[in-house]
Amino acid sequence: MAAKRDYYEILEVSKSASAEEIKKAYRKKALQYHPDKNPGDAAAEGKFKEAAEAYEVLSDQNKRARYDQFGHAGVGGAAGGGFGGGMSMEDIFSQFGDIFGGHFGGFGGFSGFGRAGRRTNRGSDLRVKVKLTLKEILNGVEKKIKVKKYVACSPCNGNGSDGGNSASSCTTCNGSGVVTRVQNTILGQMQTTTTCPSCNGEGKTITKKCAHCNGDGIVHEEDVIIIKIPAGVEEGMQLSMQGKGNAARRGGINGDLLILVEEEEDPNLIRDHNDIIYNLFISFPTAALGGTVEVPTIEGVAKVKIDPGTQPGKVLRLRNKGLPSVNGFGTGDELINVNVYIPESLSDTEKKKILEMDKSPNFAPSKSAKKSVFNKFKKMFD
């Protein structure tokens, strides 16, 4: 599968573009690749949908912020596909047609695509929280969750009518969903278009309602959804799965499923972006004489060499033992912060031996060691 293009590149705007600049850029692209202007041109249709997908993200302040931070994965690219690719032309027009003026599909001279003016119902979004361990974040994971949500009524196929076939075109608006009136004013004739009062803009009326859903076309049921979480996600990141939210009344557009990522606290490891931190405690003899110790990693344990004379505060690094970037830009490291454990109580024999060692000049800090410690503290306050 080809990698998705950058949304800013698609609309030909800078990353600092204002909301108005993004809106104007989308309008320009939509006019350029509109289906009425490019009949039968599959490439133009693809670019039309691509522009709609870019605008759907960049026009939303929260989605744009997630996209700027996490890329396509932050706005559903890894958890259910993007906007333009999963919706029909009518869906796009119903969602964004208002930015062109008039009812959906009216592009200043073009006839529009689909039934102009017809209101399209949209289901509400669902929000769920998913807790992940560091190991699940390391490799990515597939989760099955149960949610209570509105789904299309099976007996009427979401139509809302008995048997799914007792809906007819509204006689007031002839199925368009709008009524147009022409009035004579002192300035001449004025035309107004409003939502049809008989069908509430749906363009159809039901003569006999479905007994199972009472004509709504949706019922509340439990559904099992498979969520694919990409590797490298972070606490607070929100993914989205298009069309996996609540179903819309009478065959409209389904809402989205919004997935909020939460991290389970690890008993040993601390996450710092893509790096992992482990606080290692070693004994004084090990610090003085050196040795080999085992440290936990996300996937198990690793052996680490301790050099003789290792000082407290030294940081050891295990390359590529951290977490991958959610955008695929490398992998973090595991940083091992070395601490030397000082016993809180000693026997008389142990005290005697330590006092004997303390008389040795090797146990007194050298000038270079003192200077190194001084410089470390100085940097903390610079």
C-alpha positions, 0 to 999 in steps of 0.5 A: 500500500502506497504511503499517504501524502502529507495533508498540507502538501495535498492542499498546497498550504504551509503548516502555519496556514490559518483556518481560512487559508485551509478552507480557501485551499480546499475550495480551490481543489474541490472546484478543480477536481469536482466530478461535474467538471471531470466526468468519468475521470477516476484520477480526478475523483481520487484527488477530490476525495484526497482533498476532502480527507485533508480538509476533514483533518486540518479544518478540525483544531483537535485533529490537526494538533494530533496530525501535527504531532503523530502524523496519519496514525494520530487521526485514524490512518492506522486504526481504520482508514482515512476520511475520503477513501471510506466515504461516498461522494454524497457523504463528502458533499453532505459533510462539507458542501456548506463551505461553498454556499447553498445546499450540498453539492452546489459548487457555484455553477455545477449541478452537484453530485447526488440529490442536491439539498437532501439532508443526510443523517449522521450517527454520533461518535463513540469514545472508548479508552484502551489500556496498553502495556509497554510490550503492546505499545512496542509491537502494536496490538489487536484488541477486541472490545464490546460496545453498546451502540446503535446499529442498522435494524436488520428486518428493515435494512436500516430503512425504517419501513416495514419490510424495507420497501414501504418508503416512498418519495416525498410528494412535497419536495419530490424527493429532493429534501428541499422546497424552493419558493419564489417571492416578488419583492420591491427588488424583484423576484427572490428565491429561497430554498428551505428544508422540506417540512414534510420529510425533514429533508430526508426526501422520503416518507414512510407509509408503514413503520418497521415494528422492530425499530419503530421507523428509526432504522436503528436499534441499540445492541452490543457489538464486537469491534476489532481495533488495530493499535499501531506500535509506538502510540503514547498516553493521551493519543486518540485514534479513530475508526471511521464508520464504527460509531453509532449508526445513523437513522434511516441509512445515513452516515455512521459516526466514528469510534474514537479510541483514547490510549492509556498506558498501564504503569510498568513496575520497573520501567519508566517511559520518556517519549520513545526512551525507556528508563530503568533505575539500577541499584548496585552494591558498593563492591560491584561499583568498585570491582565491576561485574555483570548484572541483569536489567529488565527490558520491555521484552525480557532481561538483558545483561549489562557490564559494570566497569570497575570504579563505576560512579553513582549517577552514571547512565548506561545505554542499551541501543534500540531497546526503547519504543518505536516512533509511531511515525516510523522514525527510528526507535528509542533506547533504554537508559540505565541510571546507576545508583549505588546502594548504601546500607542503612545498618551495619554490623560491628565487623562491617563497620571496622572493615569500612573504617580500615578502608577509609584510611586508604588514599584510594577511598578519598575522592580525587580532584578530578572527581570533585570537579566532575561532580561540581560541573554536574551540579553547576549545569543543573542551575545554569 
